[in-house]
Amino acid sequence: MKLNSYLRNIDSVIAAAIGYYAIYLFTKYNGIGISPDSIMYTSAARSLHEHGTLTTFNGHAIVDFPIFYPVFLGLSFFISGIDPVVAGPVIDGLLFAGVILISGLLMQHFAAKSILYKWLVLGAIILSPALLQIYTYLWSETLFIFLVFAFFITFSQYLKTHTYITLVVAALVAGISCITRYAGITVIGTGCLLLLIESTFPYKERWKRIFVFGAISCSLLVANLIRNRLMTGTGTGPREASITGFWQNMIYFGGTIVDWVTIPSEADSVALAVGIITIVALTIALWFHTFRKNLNNYLVIAITFSLIYGLFIVLSSTFSRYERINDRLLAPMYIPMIWALTWWIIHMPKRWGPKIKIPIYVVFGLSALLIEYRLYKIDYQRFDDQCDYGNPGYTDDTWKDSEITKYMRQHPELFKTDAPIYSDAPEAIYFHSGHTGIKLLPHRYFPKTVEQFMGQKHYYLIWYKDLDNPELINLQYIQQRKKLKKLQQFADGGIYEYNGSENPQN
């Protein structure tokens, strides 16, 4: 029996190995992708490893992001002795392989009689540009997605046994996901909603279990927020009000899904329609399964998570400002959403004869193959580009060959000053030269911070002209108000000094 079980899942093992190899190929040229977020995580992990504190390169406690991902990287650093940037391809490759393997194992439960469906979904996972992008960068989503699937397993065990011990385990996994990404609150929401609609117990007992699950799962997040408040005075760092409305965010949401299914359209109307249809379809699927007693637990959990996560991203983007809804933000719902929107294909009523089922199977199969072929072409184009330039980010050739980068490495005396040093990319300076304490230019939406910066009497400015971050005050803004002394000029930027004692009129 055990041998047969292993053989039934050999395809999942093979798919996981292919996924790991795909990450290896995408990171072979210049290693793991590094973004500003990656440097925050990495510097905090290094600080934990070297000093036992979660301090970022700028000397501040990490609060904009939850603490568990840098802790995870710090633990891997401690165990392996290898810096997270160097170990990144292996870490991400193993996490991606783990997600693929778990996906295959779960599908074996609710799609055991449809091997073709399982293979097509595994192919869609391996070829997903959204997932391949995430798992080729040092981002917390890599661990978060893995934890989401760990929650699917642990909460399903609770739904099978209804014991408090399995409920506590599921709550702990949900809690850890919440201190990996703040969006992990959707995992807690998924568990609470399922506890409410599951009809095994009367409502009094349901609310009791919701309280136990919620209290345990939220405790880690509450502790993280209290720690942040004590160290910096804010719960999650400075946040700005959103500048995009609900319907615009629905367009971004639908547009991302349009890209996932490779619909050749950039029209907002199409994106909005797809976004609305997706939310409605997920709602109908959850409503349908609420009244079914014999469907697999994994599928119900996936549908619930997809709906809650999708709504959370759209609504939170409406009230709080962060990056535009894109592949990275929505990737955690990619696999669960596929299951949630296609489950009916493998669970069609038995009364439907071959004349109905076979055409549906053919249309679905051919559509899936066409989509996956298009995904492959997108992946191949990205791979071909990266063979020439490397993974976009601070490890690509543009940054490695930067004139400013070379100058900073050759002139460490630049940083031997008591005057503060500002930049529009302090994380790049840290990553390429190892110098800490560089300050980020103030955001233009925080007038008090801008006023404090403009009131300083002496500082240095390292400016990268190609970044063009509209969130920050720029070089032109400063030069219109202060007389800067140009110390060095490069093709990709320059180094400036402002000294109020030399320019009393400023």
N, C-alpha and C positions, 0 to 999 in steps of 0.2 A: 504493500500500500504506500509506504514512504517513497519507494522508487517511482511509482506511478505519479505521486504528487510532485516530485522533483522534475520528472519529464514533462508534466503539464505546464510547468513554469519555466522551462528551459528557454522559451522564446523571450520571456521577460528578462532573464539573465543576459541573453545575447543583446537585447535592445539596450540594457544598461551599459554593457561593455562598449557598444557603438556610441552611446551618448558620452561616455568618458573619453573615448578617442576623439570625438568631435571637439570637445573642449581642449584637448591637447593640440589639435590642429590649429584652432583659432588663437591659441596662446603661444604657439611654438616660436614665432618670429621675435616677439619682444616681451613675452611674459603676460601676466594678468593685466587687464585694463585698470587704470587708476584714474579716478575722478576726484573732485574736491571732497565728496563724501568719503571716498575710500581713504583719503589721507587723514581725515578726522578719526575714522575707525582705527587705522593702522597706528597713528601716533598715540592714541589712547591705549591700544594693546601693548605697544612698546613700553609706555609708561608703567602699565600694570606689571609687565615682566621685569622691568628694571628697578622700579621704585615702589611698587605695590599700590599705586594710585591711578585713577582713570583721568589723567590730565592730557589734553590735546597739545599739539605743537605750539599753540599760541599761549600756553600757560594757564588756560582756563579748564575747569571741570567740564566734561562732556555732558551737555544737557539737551541740545537740539535733537539728539538721537537717544533712544533707550540704551541701557548699559550692556545688555547681554551679548550682542554681537562682538563688541570689542573684548568683552570677557572671554568669549569663545575663541577669538583669535589669540588672545593672550595665553589661554590654556594650551592651544596648539603650539604656540611658540615655546612654552615651558616644556611640553612633552617631547617635541621634536628637536628643539634647539635651532629651528629654522625660522627666519623672519617671515611674517605673514605675506609680504610682497613676493618673496621667493617661493614660498609654499602655496601661494594663491592658486595656481593652476591645478595642483593636486587636490587642495581643499574643495574648490568649486567642482572639479571633475567628479569627486566622490559624492558630493551632495547631489549633483545632477543625476548621476547614476543611481543614487538612492531613491530619488523622486521617481525616476523611470521604473525601477524595480518594484517599488511599492505600488505604483499605478497599475503595473501588470498584474501583481498579486491581487489587488482589489478587483480588477476587472474579471479575474478568474472566478470571483464569487458571483458577480451579477451578470456576466456575459460568458459563462463557461461553455455554452453551446454554440457560441458564435465566434470562432477563432479568427475569422476574417475581420470582424468588427474590432477585435482586440488588436490585431496587427495594424489596421489602419489608424487606430488611435495612437498606438505606440509610435508609428511613423510620424504622425502629426506632432507628437511631443518632441521627438528627436529633431525634426526639421523646423520647429517653431523659431522664427527670427527673434521673437520676444524673449523666449527662454534662453536661447543661445547668447543673446546680448547680455542678459543678466548673469549667466553663469560663466561669462568671460570677463567679468569685472569683480572687484572686491567690494561687493555690496551686501547689505544685510538681507535683501530679498532672497538671496541664495539659501540662507539658513531658515528664513521665515517660511518659505514655501515647503521646505522639508518638514518643519514643525507642523504646518497645516495638515500634511498627510499623516504625521504621527498622531495628530488629534483625531483624524478620521478613524484610525485604528483603535485608539484607546476609548473613544466615545462609543464606537460600535460595540466594543467589549462590554461597556456598561449597558447598552440597550439589549444585549443578549442575556446578561446575568442580573442586572438591576441591583448589584451589591454596592455598598457605600465605598468599598475599597477601590473598585473600578471607577467610581464617580470621582473620587479624590485624585486618582492618577490622571484622569482626563482633565480635571481642573488644573492640575499642576502643569500639564503640557500647554493648556490654554494660557495659563499665567506666564509661562516662559515665552510663548509667542508674543505676548503683549509687551514684554520688556526686550523683545528683539526688534519689533516695529510697533509704533503706537497704533497702527491699523490692526494689530492683534486683538483689539477690542471687538472686532467682528467675529473672532473665534469664540470669545466669551458669549457674544450675542447669539451665535449659532447654537451653542450648548443650551443656553437659557430658553430659547424658543423651542427647541426640540423637547426639552423637559416639560414645557408647558403643553405642547400639543400631543405628546405621547399619552395614550389613553390607558396605560396599564394601571395607574393609581388614581384615586380620587383627587380632586383639586387641592385639598388641604395637604396631602402628602407631596403632590407635585411642587407646591410653593415651598415646602420644607426643603426639598432637594434642590430647587433653584437657589434658595438661600445658601445652602452648603456649597454648591458649585460656584456661585457668584462670589461668595466671601473668600474662598480659597484662591480662585483664579484672579480676582482683583487685588489680592493682598500684595503680590509682587509689584504690580503697577503702582499701587498706592505708595509702597515703600520707595520705589524709584522716584516718584514725583516729590515725596517728602525730602528725599536726599537732594534732589535738584533745588528745591525751594530753600533748603538750609544753606546750600553752597553758593547759590547765585541769586536767590530772591525771586526766581521764576520757576514755574513748573516744567515747562517744555521750551524754555528760551523765548526770545522775542518773536512774536507772531504778528503778521499784518492781515488786515481785512481783505477778503477776496475782491478782485476786480472783474470777475466773470460771473454772470448770472446762472441760474439753474438750467435754462434751456441751452445756453451756450456750452455748459459743461456736459449736457446730454449729447450735444453734437460731437464734442470731443470724445465722449464715451463711445458713441456709436461709430465714429470715425476710426477709432482704434480697432473695433471689432470688424469693420469693413476691411481694414488692412489684414487682419488675421485670416479672413476667408478669401482674401485676394480679389474682392469685387473691384473691377476697374472703374471706380467713380470717386471724384473728389467733391461732389456736390453736398452742401450742407443738408439739403432736404433728404438725401439718401442716408447720410450719417444719422440724422435725427430719427428717421423712420426705423433704421436698424437698432438704434439705442432703445427706442420705445418698445419695439417688438421683442427685443431681448429681455427687458425687464418684465413685460407682460407674460412672455412664455415661461420665464422662471417662476413667476407668481402662480401661474396655472399649474405648472408641474408640482410645486410644493402643495398647492391646494388639493390636487389629485391624489398625491401620495399620503396626505394626511388622513384620507378616508380608506386607504388600503392597508391591510394588516399583514400581507405576505410578501411585500417587496423587500429587497436587501437593504440593510441598514446603511451600508456605505453609500449607496445611491441617494438615499434621503438626506444624509449629512452633506453630501456634495452639493445637492440642489439648494439646500438651505444656506450653506456658506456662500455659494455663488450669488444668490439674491441679496443677502445681507451685505456682502463685501461690495458688490456693484453699487448698491444704493448708498453705502457709506462713502465711497470715493466721490460719487457725484455730489452728495449733500455737503460733505466736508469741504470740497473744492468751492462750493457756493458761499461758504461762510468764512473760510480761512484760506489765506493765499499761500500756495506753494506751486511747484512746477505744474505745467499744464498736463491734464490727463493724457497719458501716453502708454506705450507698451510696458514700461517699467512699473508704473503704478498699478496697472490692471493685470499684470502677469500672474499673480497668485490665483486668479479665478480662471485662468486659461484652461487648465485640464478639467477642473470640476464643471466648468461651463459646457465643455464638449460633452461630458457625460449627461449633464442636465438637459441639454437640448437634443440629444440623439438617443436617449434611453428607449424611447417608444419604438425605434426601429427593430430592436431585439426583443421587445415585449409586446408585439402586436397581438391582438386577440386571436385565439385559436380558431374562432369561427371564420376569420378571414382566410379564404382559400388561396391557392398558389397564384390564381389570376390577379389577385390584388397584391400579394406579398412580393412575388418575383419582380414585377416592374419597380416597386419601391426599392428593393435590394439593388437592382441594377442601377437605378438613378443615383442612389446614395453612394454606391461603390465607385461609379465613374466620376461623380462630383468630388468625392474624397481624393481620388487619384489625381484629378486635374488640379485641385487645390494644393496637394502635396508636391506636385511637379513644379508649380509656380513658387512654392516656398523654397524648394531646392534651388531654383534659379536665383532667388534673392540671396540665399545663403552662399551660393557659389560666387556671386558678384562681390559680396562682402569679403569672402575669403581671398579672392583674387586681389582686391584692393589692399587688404592687410598684408599680403605677401610683399607689397611694394612700400607700404608706409607704417605698418604695425597697427596694433589695436588702438583706436582713437582714444586720446587721453594723455596723461603726463608721461607715459612710457613710449609714446610714438616718436618717430624720428624728428618731427618738427620741434618737439620740446628738447629732445636730446641734443640737437644741433643748434639750439637757440643761442644767439650771440650773448644775450644777457646771462643765460645759464653758464656759459663758458667763462664770462667775465667774473661772475660771483665766485665760481670755483677757484679762479686764479687770484682773486683779491679778497681774501677773508677779512682783511683789515677794514673793509667797508662796514662790517657789522660791529666793530669795536668802538662804539659810541654810546654816550648816555642819552642821546636824543632818540625819541621813538622813530621807528621805521615803518612806513605804511606801504601798502601795495594793493592793487586790484586782484592779485593772486598770491597771497601769502603762503598758501598751501603748496604752490609750485616751488617757491623759494625753499621751503622746508624740504620738500621731496628731493630736489636736485642739488641742494647745497648743504642740507643738514642743519641750517640755522633756524632757531626757534625764536619765538617772541615777536615775530613780524605781525603787525596789526592790519586788519582788513579796513579798507576805506569805508566810511559810514554809508549806510543805505540812505538814499535820498528821501525815503518815506518816514524817516525818524528825524525830524527837524532839530530836536534837542541834541542828538548825537552829532549832527552836522555842525551845529553851532559850537559845540565843544571842540570839535576838530579844527574849525576855522579860527578858534581863539588861541590855539597853541602858538608859542613863540618860536619854536625850533623843531624841525622834523625833517626826515628824509622820505622821499617817495620813489619807489621802484614801480615803473609803469609799463605794463604789457599792452601795446596798442591794438593787438589783434583780438583781444578778448571781448571788448565792447559789451560789458555787462550793464544793461540799462537800469538795474536795481541800485547801482552805486553811483555816487558823485564821480565825475570823470575828470581827466586832466584839464580839459577846456574849462570846466566849471571852476576849478581851483585857480587856473591862470587868469581868469577874468576878475578874480578877487584878491589874488596874492601874486607877488613877484617871485617866481621860482628861479633858482639858479640851476642851469643845466650842467651836470657834472659829467655825464657820459651819454652819448647818443648811439643807438643801434638801429638796425633795420626793423627789429621787432619791438622797439620801445626805447626807454631811456631811464636814467637815474637823475633825480633832482633833489635840491636842498632848499628849504625855506628857513631863513633866520630873521626873525622879527627885529632883532637888535641892529641888523644891517639895513633893514628897511622899515624904519619907524613909522612911515606913512601908511604901512600895511598893518 
